Amino acid sequence: MGSLRDAERFDSTGPIGTEFRGVQLAKLEADELEEGKRLAAERCVLFFRDQQMSLSEQVATGARMGTLPAHPADREKAAEG
């Protein structure tokens, strides 16, 4: 599997959403993750097809991408409690 720059890329709609094929998120270099973050800010949604990651690789890859905001349902529970 190649890098983010070498992956097949398809814009899902005009302004929103980009799909990548032929790239494994867990294998991306730091500069490629930064490129992905910039693209996510621009396109709002990124799709990475056919990922082959263990649960620990998913956690590690997510940590490399930064802190995720709380899910809306979790925010509501916290506000109620």
Summary of the structure (lengths in Angstrom):
residues: 81
radius of gyration: 14.6
end to end distance: 45.7
largest distance: 47.4
contacts: 176
relative contact order: 0.17
helix: 46%
strand: 16%
